Amino acid sequence: MHIHIIQLVCFALMANAHTYLTNLTINGTLLDEGKCIRPPWENENFPVKDVTSKDLLCRTKSMTVASADICGIQAGSNITVDLHESGPGSRALSESHRGPCIVYMAPLDSNGDGPVWFKIYEDGWDKAADTWCVNTLIANKGKLEVTIPRDIAPGNYLLRTEVIALHEANRVYGADESAGAELFPNCAQLAVYGTGTVHPSGVNIPGIYDKTQPGLHYDLWGDSTTYEIPGPTLYVPGKGAPIVLAADIQSLDLSIGEDSELILDTHPSPTSDDVTQLSPSSKSNHCVGKKRRRRARIEM
């Protein structure tokens, strides 16, 4: 009986040490919890440990576009993602769960399938300060600010946030399921607009990670002097090698599913019934709710 109670307490503490994506802030406006974010698992803050699992994509109970709204954002602007243990206002995660933060993007019409994911943000270990991204995330009360690349082509994208906890990564995940890195991915849906033309080359998720690679098999408590952030090379605007050039953005396929509607305007009207304005002072950033029709356009 006493052992059973101890196990339950340990399980509860483990669950409360984890994290998930709760909110987005666009153009200075904090959106409602879950707005434009694909719904998390029932146990929303539980990690993914098998890096070959499809759950590594978005850790979601629905991989459909219609499961979340799509929020508009200008290429080159910043988006703030909020990650918390048990909803807004709770801590980000346990300080013991040190590790890197990574953010990817992929075209929404791919639904994350295939070599489509490109990395737009990474933060690992500052050796001089002995500070990990997780330490910074905790200090910032769960907030992480990321810049949308200024030169990517306008269209609909998945934004995938990921925190990797390394406290058990000195052992490789396998027969011992408590071993290995803990990964906390989530996905949001964005409509990016601007004048960019680049479609960055991408990688497969799952597929890019190996449980034995240095960035995932790592002794956090040892005497390591370096840390290699896993994943592909960071995409840097103006320096990436495009695989497609969109010379005419009118030809882009911006369809977002049978149950959704997107109005993507480079100069959207603040009075449109289809648009939720994010700021009274801005006519550019907006969120679009789920609709019954299927339509997409770009107005020049």
C-alpha positions as CSV (number, residue, x, y, z in Angstrom):
1,M,0.0,0.0,0.0
2,H,2.7,2.4,1.0
3,I,4.7,1.5,-2.1
4,H,1.7,2.1,-4.3
5,I,1.1,5.6,-2.8
6,I,4.8,6.5,-3.4
7,Q,4.5,5.4,-7.0
8,L,1.5,7.6,-7.5
9,V,3.2,10.6,-5.9
10,C,6.3,10.0,-8.1
11,F,4.1,9.7,-11.2
12,A,2.3,13.0,-10.4
13,L,5.6,14.8,-9.8
14,M,7.0,13.5,-13.1
15,A,3.9,14.6,-15.0
16,N,4.0,18.1,-13.5
17,A,7.7,18.5,-14.5
18,H,6.7,18.5,-18.2
19,T,5.5,21.1,-20.6
20,Y,3.4,21.9,-23.7
21,L,2.5,24.8,-25.9
22,T,-0.4,26.8,-24.5
23,N,-0.5,30.2,-26.2
24,L,0.8,32.4,-29.0
25,T,1.5,36.1,-29.0
26,I,1.3,37.8,-32.4
27,N,1.8,41.5,-33.0
28,G,1.9,42.1,-29.2
29,T,-1.5,40.4,-28.6
30,L,-1.7,37.3,-26.4
31,L,-4.2,35.0,-28.0
32,D,-6.6,32.7,-26.1
33,E,-5.3,29.4,-24.8
34,G,-5.1,26.9,-27.6
35,K,-5.8,29.5,-30.4
36,C,-4.3,28.3,-33.7
37,I,-2.6,25.4,-31.9
38,R,-3.3,21.8,-32.8
39,P,-4.9,20.1,-29.7
40,P,-2.5,18.3,-27.4
41,W,-2.7,14.8,-26.1
42,E,-5.2,14.1,-23.3
43,N,-2.1,14.0,-21.0
44,E,-1.0,17.2,-22.7
45,N,2.4,17.6,-21.0
46,F,3.7,14.0,-21.4
47,P,6.9,13.6,-23.5
48,V,7.7,11.7,-26.7
49,K,10.6,9.3,-26.1
50,D,10.5,7.2,-29.3
51,V,12.1,9.4,-31.9
52,T,10.8,7.2,-34.7
53,S,7.1,7.7,-33.6
54,K,4.7,9.8,-35.6
55,D,3.9,11.4,-32.3
56,L,7.1,13.3,-32.7
57,L,5.5,15.5,-35.3
58,C,3.1,17.5,-33.2
59,R,2.2,15.4,-30.1
60,T,-1.4,16.0,-30.9
61,K,-4.7,14.1,-30.8
62,S,-5.6,15.4,-34.2
63,M,-3.3,15.9,-37.3
64,T,-6.0,17.6,-39.3
65,V,-5.9,21.2,-40.5
66,A,-9.5,21.7,-39.3
67,S,-8.5,20.9,-35.7
68,A,-7.3,24.5,-35.2
69,D,-7.6,28.0,-36.5
70,I,-5.0,29.6,-38.6
71,C,-3.3,32.8,-37.4
72,G,-1.9,35.4,-39.8
73,I,1.6,36.9,-39.3
74,Q,3.9,39.0,-41.4
75,A,7.2,37.4,-42.5
76,G,10.1,38.9,-40.6
77,S,8.0,39.6,-37.5
78,N,8.2,37.9,-34.2
79,I,5.9,35.4,-32.6
80,T,6.1,34.5,-28.9
81,V,5.2,31.0,-27.9
82,D,4.2,30.1,-24.3
83,L,5.0,26.7,-22.8
84,H,3.7,25.6,-19.5
85,E,3.3,22.5,-17.3
86,S,-0.4,22.7,-16.6
87,G,-1.9,25.7,-18.5
88,P,-1.2,29.5,-18.6
89,G,0.2,30.8,-15.3
90,S,1.9,27.6,-14.3
91,R,5.7,27.3,-14.5
92,A,7.3,26.4,-17.8
93,L,8.8,23.1,-16.6
94,S,11.1,21.7,-13.9
95,E,14.6,23.3,-13.7
96,S,16.0,19.8,-13.7
97,H,14.7,19.2,-17.2
98,R,17.5,21.1,-18.9
99,G,18.1,21.0,-22.6
100,P,17.7,22.9,-25.9
101,C,14.7,24.6,-27.5
102,I,14.1,24.2,-31.3
103,V,11.5,25.6,-33.7
104,Y,10.7,24.3,-37.1
105,M,8.4,25.3,-39.9
106,A,6.8,23.3,-42.8
107,P,4.2,24.0,-45.5
108,L,0.7,23.4,-44.0
109,D,-0.4,21.5,-47.1
110,S,2.2,18.9,-46.4
111,N,0.7,18.2,-43.0
112,G,4.3,17.6,-41.8
113,D,4.8,14.6,-44.0
114,G,8.0,14.2,-46.0
115,P,11.3,16.3,-46.1
116,V,9.5,19.5,-45.4
117,W,10.7,20.8,-42.0
118,F,13.2,23.6,-41.8
119,K,14.7,24.9,-38.6
120,I,14.2,28.6,-37.8
121,Y,15.3,28.8,-34.2
122,E,17.6,26.9,-31.9
123,D,19.1,27.6,-28.4
124,G,21.2,25.1,-26.5
125,W,23.8,25.4,-23.9
126,D,25.8,28.6,-23.0
127,K,28.9,27.0,-21.5
128,A,30.3,30.3,-20.0
129,A,27.1,31.0,-18.1
130,D,26.2,27.3,-17.7
131,T,22.7,28.1,-18.9
132,W,20.4,26.0,-21.1
133,C,17.5,27.2,-23.1
134,V,15.2,25.6,-20.5
135,N,16.8,27.9,-17.9
136,T,16.0,30.9,-20.1
137,L,12.5,29.6,-20.7
138,I,11.8,29.3,-17.0
139,A,13.3,32.8,-16.3
140,N,11.0,34.2,-19.0
141,K,7.9,32.5,-17.4
142,G,7.5,30.1,-20.3
143,K,7.9,32.6,-23.1
144,L,10.1,32.1,-26.1
145,E,10.3,34.7,-28.9
146,V,11.0,33.5,-32.4
147,T,11.3,35.4,-35.7
148,I,9.5,34.2,-38.8
149,P,12.1,34.3,-41.7
150,R,11.6,37.4,-43.7
151,D,12.2,35.8,-47.1
152,I,10.0,32.7,-47.1
153,A,7.2,32.6,-49.6
154,P,3.8,33.6,-48.4
155,G,1.4,30.8,-47.6
156,N,0.2,28.5,-44.9
157,Y,2.6,26.9,-42.5
158,L,3.0,24.6,-39.5
159,L,5.1,26.1,-36.7
160,R,6.6,23.3,-34.6
161,T,8.0,24.1,-31.2
162,E,10.2,21.6,-29.4
163,V,11.8,21.4,-26.0
164,I,14.2,18.5,-25.3
165,A,14.9,17.5,-21.7
166,L,18.2,15.7,-21.1
167,H,18.0,14.8,-17.5
168,E,17.8,11.0,-18.3
169,A,19.7,11.2,-21.6
170,N,22.9,9.6,-20.3
171,R,21.1,6.3,-21.0
172,V,19.6,5.3,-24.3
173,Y,15.8,4.9,-24.6
174,G,14.8,1.3,-25.2
175,A,14.0,-1.6,-22.9
176,D,14.3,0.9,-20.1
177,E,11.5,3.3,-21.0
178,S,12.6,5.7,-18.2
179,A,15.9,6.3,-20.1
180,G,16.6,8.7,-22.9
181,A,15.8,12.3,-23.8
182,E,12.3,13.6,-23.4
183,L,10.9,15.5,-26.3
184,F,8.0,18.0,-26.1
185,P,6.9,19.0,-29.6
186,N,3.7,20.9,-30.5
187,C,2.4,22.6,-33.6
188,A,0.6,25.8,-34.4
189,Q,-0.9,26.9,-37.8
190,L,0.1,30.2,-39.4
191,A,-0.7,32.1,-42.5
192,V,2.5,33.9,-43.4
193,Y,2.3,36.9,-45.8
194,G,4.9,39.1,-47.3
195,T,7.0,39.4,-50.5
196,G,9.4,36.5,-49.9
197,T,10.1,33.9,-52.6
198,V,12.1,31.2,-50.8
199,H,10.9,27.7,-50.0
200,P,13.7,26.4,-47.8
201,S,14.8,22.8,-48.2
202,G,13.6,20.5,-45.4
203,V,14.0,17.3,-43.5
204,N,11.8,14.4,-42.3
205,I,10.2,14.4,-38.8
206,P,10.4,11.7,-37.6
207,G,13.6,10.7,-39.4
208,I,16.0,13.5,-38.6
209,Y,16.8,12.3,-35.0
210,D,18.5,9.1,-33.8
211,K,18.3,8.2,-30.2
212,T,22.1,7.6,-30.0
213,Q,23.2,10.8,-31.6
214,P,25.2,13.2,-29.4
215,G,22.3,15.8,-29.0
216,L,20.0,13.2,-27.6
217,H,22.3,10.8,-25.9
218,Y,24.1,13.1,-23.5
219,D,25.3,13.1,-19.9
220,L,23.8,16.3,-18.5
221,W,25.4,15.6,-15.1
222,G,28.8,14.7,-16.4
223,D,31.8,16.8,-17.4
224,S,31.0,17.5,-21.0
225,T,32.4,20.7,-22.4
226,T,30.3,21.0,-25.6
227,Y,26.7,20.2,-26.7
228,E,25.5,19.7,-30.3
229,I,21.9,20.7,-30.9
230,P,20.2,18.0,-32.9
231,G,18.5,18.5,-36.2
232,P,19.4,20.2,-39.5
233,T,21.4,23.4,-40.0
234,L,19.5,26.5,-38.9
235,Y,17.9,28.3,-41.8
236,V,19.2,31.9,-42.1
237,P,17.2,34.3,-44.3
238,G,19.2,35.3,-47.3
239,K,21.7,32.4,-47.0
240,G,19.5,29.4,-47.5
241,A,19.5,27.4,-50.7
242,P,15.9,27.5,-52.0
243,I,14.5,24.4,-53.7
244,V,11.6,26.3,-55.4
245,L,11.2,29.9,-56.4
246,A,7.7,31.3,-56.4
247,A,7.9,33.9,-59.1
248,D,4.2,34.4,-59.1
249,I,2.6,34.1,-55.6
250,Q,-0.9,34.2,-57.3
251,S,-0.2,30.6,-58.3
252,L,0.4,29.3,-54.8
253,D,-1.9,26.6,-53.4
254,L,-3.1,28.0,-50.1
255,S,-6.0,25.6,-49.6
256,I,-6.4,24.6,-46.0
257,G,-9.0,21.8,-45.9
258,E,-12.6,21.3,-46.5
259,D,-13.8,22.7,-43.2
260,S,-11.6,25.8,-43.1
261,E,-11.4,29.2,-44.8
262,L,-8.4,31.5,-45.1
263,I,-8.4,35.0,-46.3
264,L,-4.7,36.0,-46.8
265,D,-4.4,39.6,-47.9
266,T,-1.2,41.6,-48.1
267,H,-3.5,44.6,-47.2
268,P,-6.4,43.0,-45.3
269,S,-9.5,45.0,-44.5
270,P,-10.0,45.7,-40.7
271,T,-13.7,45.4,-41.3
272,S,-13.8,42.0,-42.9
273,D,-16.2,39.5,-41.3
274,D,-13.6,36.8,-41.9
275,V,-10.8,38.4,-39.9
276,T,-10.1,38.7,-36.2
277,Q,-7.9,41.7,-35.8
278,L,-5.0,41.3,-33.3
279,S,-4.4,44.9,-32.7
280,P,-6.4,48.1,-33.3
281,S,-3.2,49.7,-34.6
282,S,-2.4,47.0,-37.1
283,K,-4.1,45.9,-40.3
284,S,-1.7,43.1,-41.0
285,N,-1.9,40.4,-38.4
286,H,-5.1,38.4,-38.0
287,C,-6.5,35.1,-37.0
288,V,-8.9,33.2,-39.1
289,G,-11.5,30.9,-37.6
290,K,-12.7,27.6,-39.0
291,K,-15.4,28.0,-41.7
292,R,-17.6,25.7,-43.7
293,R,-16.4,26.9,-47.1
294,R,-13.0,26.3,-48.7
295,R,-11.3,29.4,-50.2
296,A,-8.0,31.1,-50.3
297,R,-6.9,34.3,-52.1
298,I,-4.1,36.8,-52.1
299,E,-5.0,40.4,-52.8
300,M,-2.1,42.6,-54.1
